[in-house]
């Protein structure tokens, strides 16, 4: 999804769409480079500026849960940003390109 999508969502205004942005401020999978949000870019403000009226940052877990309840009621479009730390996740998947290719080829049945 890119920023232009936010304007499209606002224009089409689907009532059954809820977007959750989980922002750790880095591109963790590619080496931990800082994102624009770590330097002050506010994705929620951008969403609101694009026309998504219900765009907000989660204040805490209770606020997030209440927001989810509203989203499930079909009261959209909505966007909520959730800030998280940049620590590595538990249970990281194997991202070795050679292994990924081999598992894919085995799944196709073309490799033993």
DAPELIN-V900746 format. One record per helix or strand of 3 or more residues. SS is the DSSP state (alpha for helix, beta for strand). FROM is the first residue (numbers start at 0). TO is the last residue. If there is no record, write none. Layout:
SS&FROM&TO, SS&FROM&TO
This chain:
alpha&2&11, beta&17&22, alpha&27&29, alpha&35&38, alpha&42&49, beta&53&56, alpha&60&71, beta&77&82, alpha&96&107
